[in-house]
Amino acid sequence: MYEYCVMFETADVKPEILVTATKDEFSQNLQVALAGVIHRVSERMKTFQGGGWEIMSHQLTRLDLYLIVSFLLRR
């Protein structure tokens, strides 16, 4: 039997990226932001509620100048 939970992590979106960036610039900035999120979540999962978690899925949402990434975890 598996145990499930959800973990959230956020990243900032620079206002100028939303207004003036090309598609390629936006993609590059999103990639950098998400790499930071993934690194932080990977570190947190090691000790979160005793550790042993794996990521099953994720959802990316933009709220104003923030990216909110929710991760469904199981162990």
PDB file of N, CA, C, O and CB in Angstrom:
ATOM      1  N   MET A   1       0.843  -1.173   0.000  1.00  0.00           N
ATOM      2  CA  MET A   1       0.000   0.000   0.000  1.00  0.00           C
ATOM      3  C   MET A   1       0.896   1.246   0.000  1.00  0.00           C
ATOM      4  O   MET A   1       1.903   1.300   0.706  1.00  0.00           O
ATOM      5  CB  MET A   1      -0.964  -0.008   1.225  1.00  0.00           C
ATOM      6  N   TYR A   2       0.515   2.234  -0.795  1.00  0.00           N
ATOM      7  CA  TYR A   2       1.285   3.475  -0.909  1.00  0.00           C
ATOM      8  C   TYR A   2       0.689   4.579  -0.041  1.00  0.00           C
ATOM      9  O   TYR A   2      -0.499   4.577   0.282  1.00  0.00           O
ATOM     10  CB  TYR A   2       1.343   3.932  -2.368  1.00  0.00           C
ATOM     11  N   GLU A   3       1.551   5.516   0.323  1.00  0.00           N
ATOM     12  CA  GLU A   3       1.154   6.735   1.020  1.00  0.00           C
ATOM     13  C   GLU A   3       1.403   7.880   0.045  1.00  0.00           C
ATOM     14  O   GLU A   3       2.421   7.896  -0.646  1.00  0.00           O
ATOM     15  CB  GLU A   3       1.952   6.933   2.383  1.00  0.00           C
ATOM     16  N   TYR A   4       0.477   8.841  -0.014  1.00  0.00           N
ATOM     17  CA  TYR A   4       0.583   9.962  -0.945  1.00  0.00           C
ATOM     18  C   TYR A   4       0.528  11.290  -0.198  1.00  0.00           C
ATOM     19  O   TYR A   4      -0.076  11.395   0.869  1.00  0.00           O
ATOM     20  CB  TYR A   4      -0.535   9.898  -1.995  1.00  0.00           C
ATOM     21  N   CYS A   5       1.168  12.296  -0.778  1.00  0.00           N
ATOM     22  CA  CYS A   5       1.049  13.660  -0.262  1.00  0.00           C
ATOM     23  C   CYS A   5       1.388  14.628  -1.395  1.00  0.00           C
ATOM     24  O   CYS A   5       1.837  14.222  -2.467  1.00  0.00           O
ATOM     25  CB  CYS A   5       1.991  13.889   0.982  1.00  0.00           C
ATOM     26  N   VAL A   6       1.167  15.898  -1.137  1.00  0.00           N
ATOM     27  CA  VAL A   6       1.454  16.942  -2.120  1.00  0.00           C
ATOM     28  C   VAL A   6       2.466  17.903  -1.517  1.00  0.00           C
ATOM     29  O   VAL A   6       2.354  18.289  -0.353  1.00  0.00           O
ATOM     30  CB  VAL A   6       0.153  17.697  -2.549  1.00  0.00           C
ATOM     31  N   MET A   7       3.453  18.286  -2.317  1.00  0.00           N
ATOM     32  CA  MET A   7       4.463  19.260  -1.915  1.00  0.00           C
ATOM     33  C   MET A   7       4.397  20.425  -2.905  1.00  0.00           C
ATOM     34  O   MET A   7       4.245  20.223  -4.110  1.00  0.00           O
ATOM     35  CB  MET A   7       5.908  18.618  -1.876  1.00  0.00           C
ATOM     36  N   PHE A   8       4.512  21.636  -2.379  1.00  0.00           N
ATOM     37  CA  PHE A   8       4.471  22.836  -3.217  1.00  0.00           C
ATOM     38  C   PHE A   8       5.812  23.553  -3.161  1.00  0.00           C
ATOM     39  O   PHE A   8       6.503  23.548  -2.141  1.00  0.00           O
ATOM     40  CB  PHE A   8       3.333  23.782  -2.769  1.00  0.00           C
ATOM     41  N   GLU A   9       6.158  24.167  -4.279  1.00  0.00           N
ATOM     42  CA  GLU A   9       7.373  24.979  -4.362  1.00  0.00           C
ATOM     43  C   GLU A   9       7.043  26.148  -5.290  1.00  0.00           C
ATOM     44  O   GLU A   9       6.228  26.004  -6.201  1.00  0.00           O
ATOM     45  CB  GLU A   9       8.625  24.135  -4.892  1.00  0.00           C
ATOM     46  N   THR A  10       7.664  27.290  -5.066  1.00  0.00           N
ATOM     47  CA  THR A  10       7.387  28.469  -5.891  1.00  0.00           C
ATOM     48  C   THR A  10       8.669  29.008  -6.524  1.00  0.00           C
ATOM     49  O   THR A  10       9.779  28.759  -6.054  1.00  0.00           O
ATOM     50  CB  THR A  10       6.713  29.564  -5.050  1.00  0.00           C
ATOM     51  N   ALA A  11       8.471  29.749  -7.598  1.00  0.00           N
ATOM     52  CA  ALA A  11       9.565  30.450  -8.270  1.00  0.00           C
ATOM     53  C   ALA A  11       9.034  31.807  -8.712  1.00  0.00           C
ATOM     54  O   ALA A  11       7.859  31.941  -9.055  1.00  0.00           O
ATOM     55  CB  ALA A  11      10.123  29.623  -9.494  1.00  0.00           C
ATOM     56  N   ASP A  12       9.894  32.798  -8.703  1.00  0.00           N
ATOM     57  CA  ASP A  12       9.511  34.141  -9.143  1.00  0.00           C
ATOM     58  C   ASP A  12       9.572  34.236 -10.663  1.00  0.00           C
ATOM     59  O   ASP A  12      10.406  33.598 -11.305  1.00  0.00           O
ATOM     60  CB  ASP A  12      10.425  35.208  -8.501  1.00  0.00           C
ATOM     61  N   VAL A  13       8.679  35.041 -11.226  1.00  0.00           N
ATOM     62  CA  VAL A  13       8.715  35.379 -12.649  1.00  0.00           C
ATOM     63  C   VAL A  13       9.015  36.866 -12.732  1.00  0.00           C
ATOM     64  O   VAL A  13       8.296  37.679 -12.152  1.00  0.00           O
ATOM     65  CB  VAL A  13       7.357  35.015 -13.384  1.00  0.00           C
ATOM     66  N   LYS A  14      10.062  37.222 -13.443  1.00  0.00           N
ATOM     67  CA  LYS A  14      10.423  38.631 -13.578  1.00  0.00           C
ATOM     68  C   LYS A  14       9.396  39.327 -14.479  1.00  0.00           C
ATOM     69  O   LYS A  14       9.091  38.821 -15.559  1.00  0.00           O
ATOM     70  CB  LYS A  14      11.868  38.785 -14.158  1.00  0.00           C
ATOM     71  N   PRO A  15       8.861  40.472 -14.056  1.00  0.00           N
ATOM     72  CA  PRO A  15       7.823  41.145 -14.845  1.00  0.00           C
ATOM     73  C   PRO A  15       8.250  41.446 -16.279  1.00  0.00           C
ATOM     74  O   PRO A  15       7.439  41.341 -17.200  1.00  0.00           O
ATOM     75  CB  PRO A  15       7.427  42.427 -14.167  1.00  0.00           C
ATOM     76  N   GLU A  16       9.503  41.816 -16.475  1.00  0.00           N
ATOM     77  CA  GLU A  16       9.952  42.155 -17.834  1.00  0.00           C
ATOM     78  C   GLU A  16       9.927  40.943 -18.766  1.00  0.00           C
ATOM     79  O   GLU A  16       9.783  41.095 -19.979  1.00  0.00           O
ATOM     80  CB  GLU A  16      11.364  42.739 -17.789  1.00  0.00           C
ATOM     81  N   ILE A  17      10.068  39.751 -18.205  1.00  0.00           N
ATOM     82  CA  ILE A  17      10.011  38.531 -19.021  1.00  0.00           C
ATOM     83  C   ILE A  17       8.619  38.350 -19.607  1.00  0.00           C
ATOM     84  O   ILE A  17       8.471  37.926 -20.753  1.00  0.00           O
ATOM     85  CB  ILE A  17      10.401  37.294 -18.185  1.00  0.00           C
ATOM     86  N   LEU A  18       7.598  38.672 -18.816  1.00  0.00           N
ATOM     87  CA  LEU A  18       6.225  38.505 -19.277  1.00  0.00           C
ATOM     88  C   LEU A  18       5.855  39.505 -20.359  1.00  0.00           C
ATOM     89  O   LEU A  18       4.981  39.235 -21.181  1.00  0.00           O
ATOM     90  CB  LEU A  18       5.271  38.636 -18.118  1.00  0.00           C
ATOM     91  N   VAL A  19       6.517  40.665 -20.366  1.00  0.00           N
ATOM     92  CA  VAL A  19       6.136  41.737 -21.279  1.00  0.00           C
ATOM     93  C   VAL A  19       6.993  41.759 -22.537  1.00  0.00           C
ATOM     94  O   VAL A  19       6.469  41.905 -23.641  1.00  0.00           O
ATOM     95  CB  VAL A  19       6.232  43.069 -20.578  1.00  0.00           C
ATOM     96  N   THR A  20       8.315  41.614 -22.378  1.00  0.00           N
ATOM     97  CA  THR A  20       9.207  41.883 -23.518  1.00  0.00           C
ATOM     98  C   THR A  20       9.930  40.660 -24.071  1.00  0.00           C
ATOM     99  O   THR A  20      10.569  40.761 -25.119  1.00  0.00           O
ATOM    100  CB  THR A  20      10.222  42.889 -23.117  1.00  0.00           C
ATOM    101  N   ALA A  21       9.854  39.531 -23.419  1.00  0.00           N
ATOM    102  CA  ALA A  21      10.649  38.369 -23.838  1.00  0.00           C
ATOM    103  C   ALA A  21      10.090  37.717 -25.095  1.00  0.00           C
ATOM    104  O   ALA A  21       8.879  37.667 -25.313  1.00  0.00           O
ATOM    105  CB  ALA A  21      10.712  37.343 -22.716  1.00  0.00           C
ATOM    106  N   THR A  22      10.999  37.226 -25.905  1.00  0.00           N
ATOM    107  CA  THR A  22      10.594  36.394 -27.039  1.00  0.00           C
ATOM    108  C   THR A  22      10.225  35.010 -26.503  1.00  0.00           C
ATOM    109  O   THR A  22      10.438  34.719 -25.326  1.00  0.00           O
ATOM    110  CB  THR A  22      11.739  36.300 -28.122  1.00  0.00           C
ATOM    111  N   LYS A  23       9.682  34.172 -27.357  1.00  0.00           N
ATOM    112  CA  LYS A  23       9.343  32.808 -26.939  1.00  0.00           C
ATOM    113  C   LYS A  23      10.583  32.067 -26.437  1.00  0.00           C
ATOM    114  O   LYS A  23      10.528  31.366 -25.426  1.00  0.00           O
ATOM    115  CB  LYS A  23       8.698  32.032 -28.106  1.00  0.00           C
ATOM    116  N   ASP A  24      11.693  32.226 -27.143  1.00  0.00           N
ATOM    117  CA  ASP A  24      12.928  31.546 -26.749  1.00  0.00           C
ATOM    118  C   ASP A  24      13.449  32.066 -25.414  1.00  0.00           C
ATOM    119  O   ASP A  24      13.875  31.280 -24.568  1.00  0.00           O
ATOM    120  CB  ASP A  24      13.997  31.721 -27.829  1.00  0.00           C
ATOM    121  N   GLU A  25      13.418  33.385 -25.217  1.00  0.00           N
ATOM    122  CA  GLU A  25      13.870  33.958 -23.944  1.00  0.00           C
ATOM    123  C   GLU A  25      12.969  33.503 -22.798  1.00  0.00           C
ATOM    124  O   GLU A  25      13.452  33.180 -21.713  1.00  0.00           O
ATOM    125  CB  GLU A  25      13.893  35.500 -24.022  1.00  0.00           C
ATOM    126  N   PHE A  26      11.662  33.478 -23.043  1.00  0.00           N
ATOM    127  CA  PHE A  26      10.738  33.025 -22.018  1.00  0.00           C
ATOM    128  C   PHE A  26      11.013  31.565 -21.664  1.00  0.00           C
ATOM    129  O   PHE A  26      11.044  31.206 -20.487  1.00  0.00           O
ATOM    130  CB  PHE A  26       9.286  33.203 -22.486  1.00  0.00           C
ATOM    131  N   SER A  27      11.211  30.726 -22.678  1.00  0.00           N
ATOM    132  CA  SER A  27      11.497  29.304 -22.442  1.00  0.00           C
ATOM    133  C   SER A  27      12.780  29.115 -21.641  1.00  0.00           C
ATOM    134  O   SER A  27      12.827  28.289 -20.729  1.00  0.00           O
ATOM    135  CB  SER A  27      11.604  28.555 -23.773  1.00  0.00           C
ATOM    136  N   GLN A  28      13.818  29.873 -21.974  1.00  0.00           N
ATOM    137  CA  GLN A  28      15.078  29.772 -21.249  1.00  0.00           C
ATOM    138  C   GLN A  28      14.914  30.188 -19.788  1.00  0.00           C
ATOM    139  O   GLN A  28      15.442  29.529 -18.892  1.00  0.00           O
ATOM    140  CB  GLN A  28      16.146  30.632 -21.924  1.00  0.00           C
ATOM    141  N   ASN A  29      14.192  31.266 -19.547  1.00  0.00           N
ATOM    142  CA  ASN A  29      13.966  31.719 -18.176  1.00  0.00           C
ATOM    143  C   ASN A  29      13.106  30.730 -17.398  1.00  0.00           C
ATOM    144  O   ASN A  29      13.345  30.502 -16.212  1.00  0.00           O
ATOM    145  CB  ASN A  29      13.305  33.096 -18.176  1.00  0.00           C
ATOM    146  N   LEU A  30      12.127  30.153 -18.039  1.00  0.00           N
ATOM    147  CA  LEU A  30      11.293  29.140 -17.395  1.00  0.00           C
ATOM    148  C   LEU A  30      12.122  27.915 -17.051  1.00  0.00           C
ATOM    149  O   LEU A  30      11.962  27.340 -15.974  1.00  0.00           O
ATOM    150  CB  LEU A  30      10.116  28.748 -18.301  1.00  0.00           C
ATOM    151  N   GLN A  31      12.996  27.516 -17.943  1.00  0.00           N
ATOM    152  CA  GLN A  31      13.866  26.366 -17.696  1.00  0.00           C
ATOM    153  C   GLN A  31      14.767  26.598 -16.481  1.00  0.00           C
ATOM    154  O   GLN A  31      14.939  25.701 -15.656  1.00  0.00           O
ATOM    155  CB  GLN A  31      14.720  26.073 -18.935  1.00  0.00           C
ATOM    156  N   VAL A  32      15.334  27.782 -16.371  1.00  0.00           N
ATOM    157  CA  VAL A  32      16.195  28.110 -15.231  1.00  0.00           C
ATOM    158  C   VAL A  32      15.384  28.100 -13.934  1.00  0.00           C
ATOM    159  O   VAL A  32      15.826  27.547 -12.927  1.00  0.00           O
ATOM    160  CB  VAL A  32      16.869  29.491 -15.434  1.00  0.00           C
ATOM    161  N   ALA A  33      14.201  28.709 -13.961  1.00  0.00           N
ATOM    162  CA  ALA A  33      13.353  28.751 -12.765  1.00  0.00           C
ATOM    163  C   ALA A  33      12.948  27.343 -12.332  1.00  0.00           C
ATOM    164  O   ALA A  33      12.986  27.024 -11.144  1.00  0.00           O
ATOM    165  CB  ALA A  33      12.098  29.603 -13.026  1.00  0.00           C
ATOM    166  N   LEU A  34      12.566  26.511 -13.282  1.00  0.00           N
ATOM    167  CA  LEU A  34      12.134  25.155 -12.938  1.00  0.00           C
ATOM    168  C   LEU A  34      13.294  24.282 -12.479  1.00  0.00           C
ATOM    169  O   LEU A  34      13.102  23.395 -11.647  1.00  0.00           O
ATOM    170  CB  LEU A  34      11.449  24.509 -14.127  1.00  0.00           C
ATOM    171  N   ALA A  35      14.479  24.513 -13.001  1.00  0.00           N
ATOM    172  CA  ALA A  35      15.650  23.764 -12.533  1.00  0.00           C
ATOM    173  C   ALA A  35      15.883  24.042 -11.047  1.00  0.00           C
ATOM    174  O   ALA A  35      16.207  23.130 -10.287  1.00  0.00           O
ATOM    175  CB  ALA A  35      16.913  24.139 -13.361  1.00  0.00           C
ATOM    176  N   GLY A  36      15.717  25.296 -10.635  1.00  0.00           N
ATOM    177  CA  GLY A  36      15.853  25.640  -9.222  1.00  0.00           C
ATOM    178  C   GLY A  36      14.784  24.980  -8.377  1.00  0.00           C
ATOM    179  O   GLY A  36      15.069  24.495  -7.282  1.00  0.00           O
ATOM    180  N   VAL A  37      13.548  24.956  -8.877  1.00  0.00           N
ATOM    181  CA  VAL A  37      12.448  24.305  -8.159  1.00  0.00           C
ATOM    182  C   VAL A  37      12.735  22.820  -7.993  1.00  0.00           C
ATOM    183  O   VAL A  37      12.569  22.273  -6.903  1.00  0.00           O
ATOM    184  CB  VAL A  37      11.108  24.513  -8.901  1.00  0.00           C
ATOM    185  N   ILE A  38      13.158  22.171  -9.054  1.00  0.00           N
ATOM    186  CA  ILE A  38      13.428  20.734  -9.001  1.00  0.00           C
ATOM    187  C   ILE A  38      14.555  20.433  -8.021  1.00  0.00           C
ATOM    188  O   ILE A  38      14.487  19.455  -7.277  1.00  0.00           O
ATOM    189  CB  ILE A  38      13.783  20.200 -10.397  1.00  0.00           C
ATOM    190  N   HIS A  39      15.579  21.261  -8.018  1.00  0.00           N
ATOM    191  CA  HIS A  39      16.686  21.058  -7.079  1.00  0.00           C
ATOM    192  C   HIS A  39      16.198  21.168  -5.632  1.00  0.00           C
ATOM    193  O   HIS A  39      16.523  20.322  -4.799  1.00  0.00           O
ATOM    194  CB  HIS A  39      17.810  22.085  -7.343  1.00  0.00           C
ATOM    195  N   ARG A  40      15.418  22.211  -5.336  1.00  0.00           N
ATOM    196  CA  ARG A  40      14.910  22.396  -3.972  1.00  0.00           C
ATOM    197  C   ARG A  40      13.994  21.251  -3.549  1.00  0.00           C
ATOM    198  O   ARG A  40      14.089  20.766  -2.422  1.00  0.00           O
ATOM    199  CB  ARG A  40      14.161  23.722  -3.864  1.00  0.00           C
ATOM    200  N   VAL A  41      13.113  20.819  -4.441  1.00  0.00           N
ATOM    201  CA  VAL A  41      12.202  19.719  -4.111  1.00  0.00           C
ATOM    202  C   VAL A  41      12.985  18.429  -3.895  1.00  0.00           C
ATOM    203  O   VAL A  41      12.683  17.677  -2.968  1.00  0.00           O
ATOM    204  CB  VAL A  41      11.153  19.526  -5.228  1.00  0.00           C
ATOM    205  N   SER A  42      13.968  18.165  -4.719  1.00  0.00           N
ATOM    206  CA  SER A  42      14.787  16.955  -4.558  1.00  0.00           C
ATOM    207  C   SER A  42      15.455  16.926  -3.194  1.00  0.00           C
ATOM    208  O   SER A  42      15.513  15.878  -2.551  1.00  0.00           O
ATOM    209  CB  SER A  42      15.849  16.871  -5.661  1.00  0.00           C
ATOM    210  N   GLU A  43      15.961  18.075  -2.748  1.00  0.00           N
ATOM    211  CA  GLU A  43      16.595  18.150  -1.438  1.00  0.00           C
ATOM    212  C   GLU A  43      15.575  17.980  -0.312  1.00  0.00           C
ATOM    213  O   GLU A  43      15.829  17.266   0.658  1.00  0.00           O
ATOM    214  CB  GLU A  43      17.328  19.480  -1.285  1.00  0.00           C
ATOM    215  N   ARG A  44      14.428  18.634  -0.443  1.00  0.00           N
ATOM    216  CA  ARG A  44      13.398  18.541   0.595  1.00  0.00           C
ATOM    217  C   ARG A  44      12.836  17.130   0.731  1.00  0.00           C
ATOM    218  O   ARG A  44      12.520  16.693   1.838  1.00  0.00           O
ATOM    219  CB  ARG A  44      12.271  19.510   0.295  1.00  0.00           C
ATOM    220  N   MET A  45      12.709  16.416  -0.383  1.00  0.00           N
ATOM    221  CA  MET A  45      12.126  15.070  -0.363  1.00  0.00           C
ATOM    222  C   MET A  45      12.949  14.090   0.464  1.00  0.00           C
ATOM    223  O   MET A  45      12.415  13.099   0.962  1.00  0.00           O
ATOM    224  CB  MET A  45      11.986  14.545  -1.778  1.00  0.00           C
ATOM    225  N   LYS A  46      14.231  14.354   0.611  1.00  0.00           N
ATOM    226  CA  LYS A  46      15.104  13.451   1.361  1.00  0.00           C
ATOM    227  C   LYS A  46      14.692  13.345   2.824  1.00  0.00           C
ATOM    228  O   LYS A  46      14.854  12.296   3.448  1.00  0.00           O
ATOM    229  CB  LYS A  46      16.547  13.919   1.267  1.00  0.00           C
ATOM    230  N   THR A  47      14.156  14.444   3.371  1.00  0.00           N
ATOM    231  CA  THR A  47      13.812  14.453   4.794  1.00  0.00           C
ATOM    232  C   THR A  47      12.337  14.740   5.053  1.00  0.00           C
ATOM    233  O   THR A  47      11.885  14.612   6.192  1.00  0.00           O
ATOM    234  CB  THR A  47      14.651  15.474   5.513  1.00  0.00           C
ATOM    235  N   PHE A  48      11.582  15.119   4.044  1.00  0.00           N
ATOM    236  CA  PHE A  48      10.173  15.477   4.200  1.00  0.00           C
ATOM    237  C   PHE A  48       9.388  14.310   4.784  1.00  0.00           C
ATOM    238  O   PHE A  48       9.308  13.245   4.172  1.00  0.00           O
ATOM    239  CB  PHE A  48       9.569  15.903   2.850  1.00  0.00           C
ATOM    240  N   GLN A  49       8.815  14.503   5.954  1.00  0.00           N
ATOM    241  CA  GLN A  49       8.009  13.487   6.646  1.00  0.00           C
ATOM    242  C   GLN A  49       8.698  12.122   6.674  1.00  0.00           C
ATOM    243  O   GLN A  49       8.060  11.085   6.491  1.00  0.00           O
ATOM    244  CB  GLN A  49       6.644  13.357   5.973  1.00  0.00           C
ATOM    245  N   GLY A  50      10.001  12.142   6.906  1.00  0.00           N
ATOM    246  CA  GLY A  50      10.750  10.893   7.022  1.00  0.00           C
ATOM    247  C   GLY A  50      11.414  10.408   5.749  1.00  0.00           C
ATOM    248  O   GLY A  50      12.124   9.403   5.783  1.00  0.00           O
ATOM    249  N   GLY A  51      11.210  11.087   4.620  1.00  0.00           N
ATOM    250  CA  GLY A  51      11.870  10.731   3.359  1.00  0.00           C
ATOM    251  C   GLY A  51      11.265   9.519   2.673  1.00  0.00           C
ATOM    252  O   GLY A  51      10.216   9.011   3.068  1.00  0.00           O
ATOM    253  N   GLY A  52      11.964   9.067   1.627  1.00  0.00           N
ATOM    254  CA  GLY A  52      11.524   7.900   0.876  1.00  0.00           C
ATOM    255  C   GLY A  52      10.474   8.192  -0.185  1.00  0.00           C
ATOM    256  O   GLY A  52       9.831   7.261  -0.671  1.00  0.00           O
ATOM    257  N   TRP A  53      10.278   9.446  -0.560  1.00  0.00           N
ATOM    258  CA  TRP A  53       9.252   9.838  -1.518  1.00  0.00           C
ATOM    259  C   TRP A  53       9.751   9.771  -2.959  1.00  0.00           C
ATOM    260  O   TRP A  53      10.947   9.893  -3.222  1.00  0.00           O
ATOM    261  CB  TRP A  53       8.765  11.235  -1.209  1.00  0.00           C
ATOM    262  N   GLU A  54       8.817   9.576  -3.881  1.00  0.00           N
ATOM    263  CA  GLU A  54       9.097   9.706  -5.306  1.00  0.00           C
ATOM    264  C   GLU A  54       8.012  10.585  -5.915  1.00  0.00           C
ATOM    265  O   GLU A  54       6.869  10.578  -5.458  1.00  0.00           O
ATOM    266  CB  GLU A  54       9.158   8.305  -6.013  1.00  0.00           C
ATOM    267  N   ILE A  55       8.375  11.340  -6.945  1.00  0.00           N
ATOM    268  CA  ILE A  55       7.423  12.232  -7.610  1.00  0.00           C
ATOM    269  C   ILE A  55       6.607  11.417  -8.603  1.00  0.00           C
ATOM    270  O   ILE A  55       7.156  10.720  -9.456  1.00  0.00           O
ATOM    271  CB  ILE A  55       8.154  13.415  -8.328  1.00  0.00           C
ATOM    272  N   MET A  56       5.287  11.515  -8.476  1.00  0.00           N
ATOM    273  CA  MET A  56       4.382  10.813  -9.384  1.00  0.00           C
ATOM    274  C   MET A  56       3.905  11.721 -10.518  1.00  0.00           C
ATOM    275  O   MET A  56       3.772  11.280 -11.659  1.00  0.00           O
ATOM    276  CB  MET A  56       3.182  10.268  -8.612  1.00  0.00           C
ATOM    277  N   SER A  57       3.651  12.984 -10.197  1.00  0.00           N
ATOM    278  CA  SER A  57       3.223  13.948 -11.204  1.00  0.00           C
ATOM    279  C   SER A  57       3.448  15.354 -10.670  1.00  0.00           C
ATOM    280  O   SER A  57       3.798  15.541  -9.505  1.00  0.00           O
ATOM    281  CB  SER A  57       1.734  13.734 -11.589  1.00  0.00           C
ATOM    282  N   HIS A  58       3.245  16.326 -11.525  1.00  0.00           N
ATOM    283  CA  HIS A  58       3.378  17.722 -11.121  1.00  0.00           C
ATOM    284  C   HIS A  58       2.379  18.572 -11.882  1.00  0.00           C
ATOM    285  O   HIS A  58       1.835  18.159 -12.906  1.00  0.00           O
ATOM    286  CB  HIS A  58       4.813  18.232 -11.358  1.00  0.00           C
ATOM    287  N   GLN A  59       2.150  19.764 -11.363  1.00  0.00           N
ATOM    288  CA  GLN A  59       1.270  20.739 -12.012  1.00  0.00           C
ATOM    289  C   GLN A  59       1.919  22.102 -11.871  1.00  0.00           C
ATOM    290  O   GLN A  59       2.376  22.467 -10.788  1.00  0.00           O
ATOM    291  CB  GLN A  59      -0.175  20.729 -11.389  1.00  0.00           C
ATOM    292  N   LEU A  60       1.960  22.851 -12.952  1.00  0.00           N
ATOM    293  CA  LEU A  60       2.557  24.183 -12.956  1.00  0.00           C
ATOM    294  C   LEU A  60       1.447  25.217 -13.119  1.00  0.00           C
ATOM    295  O   LEU A  60       0.641  25.130 -14.045  1.00  0.00           O
ATOM    296  CB  LEU A  60       3.620  24.321 -14.091  1.00  0.00           C
ATOM    297  N   THR A  61       1.410  26.193 -12.217  1.00  0.00           N
ATOM    298  CA  THR A  61       0.393  27.246 -12.249  1.00  0.00           C
ATOM    299  C   THR A  61       1.088  28.588 -12.091  1.00  0.00           C
ATOM    300  O   THR A  61       2.005  28.725 -11.281  1.00  0.00           O
ATOM    301  CB  THR A  61      -0.682  27.038 -11.133  1.00  0.00           C
ATOM    302  N   ARG A  62       0.655  29.578 -12.862  1.00  0.00           N
ATOM    303  CA  ARG A  62       1.175  30.927 -12.684  1.00  0.00           C
ATOM    304  C   ARG A  62       0.134  31.748 -11.949  1.00  0.00           C
ATOM    305  O   ARG A  62      -1.036  31.777 -12.332  1.00  0.00           O
ATOM    306  CB  ARG A  62       1.539  31.580 -14.048  1.00  0.00           C
ATOM    307  N   LEU A  63       0.567  32.413 -10.892  1.00  0.00           N
ATOM    308  CA  LEU A  63      -0.287  33.298 -10.109  1.00  0.00           C
ATOM    309  C   LEU A  63       0.446  34.621  -9.976  1.00  0.00           C
ATOM    310  O   LEU A  63       1.410  34.730  -9.218  1.00  0.00           O
ATOM    311  CB  LEU A  63      -0.634  32.684  -8.700  1.00  0.00           C
ATOM    312  N   ASP A  64      -0.006  35.619 -10.708  1.00  0.00           N
ATOM    313  CA  ASP A  64       0.660  36.919 -10.774  1.00  0.00           C
ATOM    314  C   ASP A  64       2.121  36.719 -11.185  1.00  0.00           C
ATOM    315  O   ASP A  64       2.391  36.258 -12.294  1.00  0.00           O
ATOM    316  CB  ASP A  64       0.567  37.662  -9.404  1.00  0.00           C
ATOM    317  N   LEU A  65       3.064  37.061 -10.300  1.00  0.00           N
ATOM    318  CA  LEU A  65       4.486  36.960 -10.648  1.00  0.00           C
ATOM    319  C   LEU A  65       5.145  35.720 -10.065  1.00  0.00           C
ATOM    320  O   LEU A  65       6.366  35.675  -9.911  1.00  0.00           O
ATOM    321  CB  LEU A  65       5.223  38.191 -10.172  1.00  0.00           C
ATOM    322  N   TYR A  66       4.348  34.723  -9.743  1.00  0.00           N
ATOM    323  CA  TYR A  66       4.888  33.493  -9.160  1.00  0.00           C
ATOM    324  C   TYR A  66       4.493  32.281  -9.994  1.00  0.00           C
ATOM    325  O   TYR A  66       3.388  32.202 -10.532  1.00  0.00           O
ATOM    326  CB  TYR A  66       4.400  33.321  -7.715  1.00  0.00           C
ATOM    327  N   LEU A  67       5.415  31.354 -10.082  1.00  0.00           N
ATOM    328  CA  LEU A  67       5.104  30.029 -10.599  1.00  0.00           C
ATOM    329  C   LEU A  67       4.931  29.137  -9.385  1.00  0.00           C
ATOM    330  O   LEU A  67       5.801  29.092  -8.515  1.00  0.00           O
ATOM    331  CB  LEU A  67       6.228  29.486 -11.578  1.00  0.00           C
ATOM    332  N   ILE A  68       3.835  28.439  -9.321  1.00  0.00           N
ATOM    333  CA  ILE A  68       3.583  27.501  -8.235  1.00  0.00           C
ATOM    334  C   ILE A  68       3.588  26.109  -8.841  1.00  0.00           C
ATOM    335  O   ILE A  68       2.818  25.805  -9.752  1.00  0.00           O
ATOM    336  CB  ILE A  68       2.225  27.808  -7.497  1.00  0.00           C
ATOM    337  N   VAL A  69       4.467  25.275  -8.319  1.00  0.00           N
ATOM    338  CA  VAL A  69       4.554  23.891  -8.820  1.00  0.00           C
ATOM    339  C   VAL A  69       4.128  22.973  -7.686  1.00  0.00           C
ATOM    340  O   VAL A  69       4.710  22.986  -6.601  1.00  0.00           O
ATOM    341  CB  VAL A  69       6.015  23.535  -9.327  1.00  0.00           C
ATOM    342  N   SER A  70       3.107  22.181  -7.958  1.00  0.00           N
ATOM    343  CA  SER A  70       2.689  21.191  -6.964  1.00  0.00           C
ATOM    344  C   SER A  70       3.145  19.819  -7.455  1.00  0.00           C
ATOM    345  O   SER A  70       3.031  19.492  -8.636  1.00  0.00           O
ATOM    346  CB  SER A  70       1.127  21.225  -6.730  1.00  0.00           C
ATOM    347  N   PHE A  71       3.653  19.047  -6.540  1.00  0.00           N
ATOM    348  CA  PHE A  71       4.150  17.707  -6.844  1.00  0.00           C
ATOM    349  C   PHE A  71       3.342  16.678  -6.056  1.00  0.00           C
ATOM    350  O   PHE A  71       3.201  16.792  -4.839  1.00  0.00           O
ATOM    351  CB  PHE A  71       5.666  17.587  -6.512  1.00  0.00           C
ATOM    352  N   LEU A  72       2.817  15.681  -6.751  1.00  0.00           N
ATOM    353  CA  LEU A  72       2.180  14.553  -6.080  1.00  0.00           C
ATOM    354  C   LEU A  72       3.278  13.553  -5.776  1.00  0.00           C
ATOM    355  O   LEU A  72       3.962  13.075  -6.681  1.00  0.00           O
ATOM    356  CB  LEU A  72       1.033  13.910  -6.956  1.00  0.00           C
ATOM    357  N   LEU A  73       3.447  13.235  -4.491  1.00  0.00           N
ATOM    358  CA  LEU A  73       4.502  12.331  -4.046  1.00  0.00           C
ATOM    359  C   LEU A  73       3.890  11.039  -3.527  1.00  0.00           C
ATOM    360  O   LEU A  73       2.749  11.022  -3.064  1.00  0.00           O
ATOM    361  CB  LEU A  73       5.370  12.993  -2.956  1.00  0.00           C
ATOM    362  N   ARG A  74       4.659   9.954  -3.609  1.00  0.00           N
ATOM    363  CA  ARG A  74       4.232   8.711  -2.993  1.00  0.00           C
ATOM    364  C   ARG A  74       5.448   7.979  -2.445  1.00  0.00           C
ATOM    365  O   ARG A  74       6.583   8.161  -2.886  1.00  0.00           O
ATOM    366  CB  ARG A  74       3.466   7.828  -4.002  1.00  0.00           C
ATOM    367  N   ARG A  75       5.143   7.137  -1.454  1.00  0.00           N
ATOM    368  CA  ARG A  75       6.177   6.252  -0.928  1.00  0.00           C
ATOM    369  C   ARG A  75       5.525   4.962  -0.454  1.00  0.00           C
ATOM    370  O   ARG A  75       6.214   4.064   0.031  1.00  0.00           O
ATOM    371  CB  ARG A  75       6.964   6.931   0.228  1.00  0.00           C
TER     372      ARG A  75
END
